[in-house]
């Protein structure tokens, strides 16, 4: 899977990523299950970010809250 380092990001990209992430969460249940699994695997392998405990569980919880 591709690896994204912080130097790939420009100033202001964090806001863009927040919008993109929100749109992805809102459309999550419209994505094929294979795509969902690949996105979670990719998220778990992104480098250059602070480690997050139980990332997989936190992703599932966030998507579950958006579904309600």
DOGUMI-606797 format. One line per 3 residues: number of its first residue (from 0); their letters; for each residue z, y, x of N, C-alpha, C. Coordinates in nm, 4 decimals. Example, Ala and Ser with C-alpha at 12.3 -4.5 7.8 and 13.67 -1.06 7.14 Angstrom:
BEGIN
0 = as = 0.7800:-0.5690:1.3190:0.7800:-0.4500:1.2300:0.7800:-0.3300:1.3200; 0.7080:-0.2250:1.2850:0.7140:-0.1060:1.3670:0.7870:0.0030:1.2900
END
This chain:
BEGIN
0 = xxx = 0.0000:-0.1186:0.0837:0.0000:0.0000:0.0000:0.0000:0.1246:0.0879; -0.0637:0.2294:0.0415:-0.0647:0.3541:0.1204:0.0766:0.4073:0.1410; 0.0946:0.4749:0.2496:0.2258:0.5259:0.2892:0.2180:0.6775:0.2959
3 = xxx = 0.3065:0.7472:0.2267:0.3034:0.8938:0.2249:0.4200:0.9489:0.3045; 0.3891:1.0246:0.4050:0.4909:1.0907:0.4866:0.5087:1.2337:0.4367; 0.6248:1.2928:0.4610:0.6483:1.4305:0.4168:0.5441:1.5297:0.4675
6 = xxx = 0.4830:1.5041:0.5839:0.3858:1.6003:0.6362:0.2575:1.6036:0.5524; 0.2406:1.5078:0.4602:0.1265:1.5102:0.3690:0.1457:1.6144:0.2590; 0.2681:1.6573:0.2389:0.2996:1.7501:0.1310:0.2964:1.8941:0.1805
9 = xxx = 0.2513:1.9807:0.0944:0.2487:2.1235:0.1240:0.3584:2.1916:0.0435; 0.3883:2.3160:0.0804:0.4868:2.3935:0.0049:0.4413:2.4003:-0.1406; 0.5315:2.3777:-0.2313:0.4989:2.3826:-0.3739:0.4595:2.2482:-0.4326
12 = xxx = 0.4355:2.1484:-0.3482:0.3954:2.0170:-0.3992:0.5072:1.9482:-0.4770; 0.6313:1.9814:-0.4473:0.7422:1.9168:-0.5184:0.7344:1.9444:-0.6683; 0.7022:2.0666:-0.7056:0.6897:2.1013:-0.8477:0.5730:2.0243:-0.9097
15 = xxx = 0.4614:2.0194:-0.8386:0.3446:1.9457:-0.8875:0.3789:1.7988:-0.9067; 0.4526:1.7406:-0.8121:0.4935:1.6014:-0.8239:0.5877:1.5808:-0.9423; 0.6713:1.6786:-0.9725:0.7596:1.6678:-1.0890:0.6790:1.6644:-1.2184
18 = xxx = 0.5778:1.7500:-1.2279:0.4922:1.7492:-1.3466:0.4151:1.6171:-1.3576; 0.3602:1.5732:-1.2458:0.2857:1.4485:-1.2453:0.3763:1.3311:-1.2820; 0.4963:1.3296:-1.2254:0.5919:1.2235:-1.2569:0.6316:1.2241:-1.4031
21 = xxx = 0.6541:1.3425:-1.4594:0.6897:1.3518:-1.6016:0.5759:1.3001:-1.6882; 0.4525:1.3364:-1.6554:0.3374:1.2887:-1.7322:0.3257:1.1365:-1.7222; 0.3503:1.0818:-1.6032:0.3438:0.9374:-1.5842:0.4492:0.8669:-1.6696
24 = xxx = 0.5707:0.9182:-1.6702:0.6777:0.8581:-1.7503:0.6417:0.8622:-1.8991; 0.5864:0.9730:-1.9448:0.5510:0.9861:-2.0860:0.4372:0.8925:-2.1266; 0.3511:0.8571:-2.0319:0.2374:0.7685:-2.0608:0.2628:0.6230:-2.0194
27 = xxx = 0.3803:0.5951:-1.9674:0.4115:0.4660:-1.9079:0.3733:0.3484:-1.9973; 0.4104:0.3534:-2.1229:0.3887:0.2390:-2.2119:0.2423:0.2233:-2.2527; 0.1575:0.3173:-2.2171:0.0137:0.3051:-2.2400:-0.0582:0.2414:-2.1213
30 = xxx = 0.0139:0.2219:-2.0120:-0.0451:0.1641:-1.8909:-0.0379:0.0115:-1.8973; -0.1371:-0.0564:-1.8414:-0.1287:-0.2029:-1.8336:-0.0063:-0.2448:-1.7522; 0.0502:-0.3598:-1.7858:0.1714:-0.4072:-1.7178:0.1494:-0.4212:-1.5675
33 = xxx = 0.0310:-0.4684:-1.5260:0.0026:-0.4824:-1.3829:0.0090:-0.3466:-1.3133; -0.0437:-0.2444:-1.3774:-0.0402:-0.1090:-1.3210:0.1036:-0.0600:-1.3120; 0.1829:-0.0865:-1.4138:0.3243:-0.0478:-1.4114:0.3946:-0.1128:-1.2925
36 = xxx = 0.3713:-0.2418:-1.2726:0.4352:-0.3137:-1.1625:0.3910:-0.2572:-1.0273; 0.2628:-0.2278:-1.0145:0.2122:-0.1729:-0.8887:0.2716:-0.0351:-0.8607; 0.2882:0.0463:-0.9635:0.3464:0.1794:-0.9449:0.4925:0.1701:-0.9012
39 = xxx = 0.5682:0.0781:-0.9609:0.7082:0.0613:-0.9213:0.7150:0.0119:-0.7767; 0.6288:-0.0831:-0.7399:0.6263:-0.1324:-0.6016:0.5907:-0.0200:-0.5049; 0.4947:0.0628:-0.5439:0.4554:0.1749:-0.4582:0.5714:0.2724:-0.4424
42 = xxx = 0.6392:0.3029:-0.5527:0.7524:0.3957:-0.5472:0.8602:0.3440:-0.4522; 0.8821:0.2123:-0.4545:0.9846:0.1531:-0.3692:0.9456:0.1543:-0.2218; 0.8174:0.1731:-0.1917:0.7736:0.1688:-0.0521:0.7354:0.3057:0.0042
45 = xxx = 0.7541:0.4114:-0.0737:0.7225:0.5457:-0.0245:0.8176:0.5785:0.0899; 0.7629:0.6247:0.1987:0.8437:0.6588:0.3142:0.8713:0.8071:0.3230; 0.9683:0.8426:0.4031:0.9965:0.9823:0.4299:1.0844:1.0505:0.3263
48 = xxx = 1.1338:0.9742:0.2301:1.2235:1.0305:0.1293:1.3622:0.9705:0.1482; 1.4651:1.0405:0.0997:1.5993:0.9833:0.1118:1.6068:0.8506:0.0358; 1.6780:0.7535:0.0888:1.6912:0.6256:0.0183:1.7664:0.6434:-0.1130
51 = xxx = 1.7276:0.5653:-0.2111:1.7912:0.5698:-0.3428:1.8431:0.4306:-0.3738; 1.9711:0.4211:-0.4036:2.0313:0.2937:-0.4391:1.9792:0.2493:-0.5754; 1.9426:0.1233:-0.5858:1.8959:0.0645:-0.7118:1.7792:0.1430:-0.7717
54 = xxx = 1.6814:0.1785:-0.6903:1.5683:0.2579:-0.7371:1.4972:0.1913:-0.8546; 1.4743:0.0611:-0.8438:1.4055:-0.0108:-0.9512:1.4801:0.0066:-1.0836; 1.6114:-0.0103:-1.0812:1.6921:0.0049:-1.2027:1.6892:0.1484:-1.2534
57 = xxx = 1.6901:0.2440:-1.1623:1.6862:0.3842:-1.2037:1.5515:0.4190:-1.2667; 1.4437:0.3624:-1.2141:1.3113:0.3844:-1.2729:1.3074:0.3273:-1.4144; 1.3560:0.2041:-1.4313:1.3575:0.1420:-1.5632:1.4403:0.2240:-1.6619
60 = xxx = 1.5548:0.2756:-1.6180:1.6402:0.3554:-1.7054:1.5716:0.4860:-1.7467; 1.5064:0.5515:-1.6516:1.4358:0.6764:-1.6815:1.3245:0.6532:-1.7834; 1.2474:0.5485:-1.7641:1.1387:0.5173:-1.8570:1.1952:0.4810:-1.9934
63 = xxx = 1.3059:0.4089:-1.9951:1.3702:0.3748:-2.1216:1.4184:0.4967:-2.1982; 1.4734:0.5943:-2.1267:1.5197:0.7174:-2.1923:1.4029:0.7973:-2.2486; 1.2907:0.7965:-2.1803:1.1730:0.8712:-2.2264:1.1118:0.8066:-2.3488
66 = xx = 1.1312:0.6773:-2.3631:1.0758:0.6012:-2.4758:1.1474:0.6359:-2.6059; 1.2757:0.6666:-2.5959:1.3578:0.6930:-2.7153:1.3211:0.8221:-2.7833
END
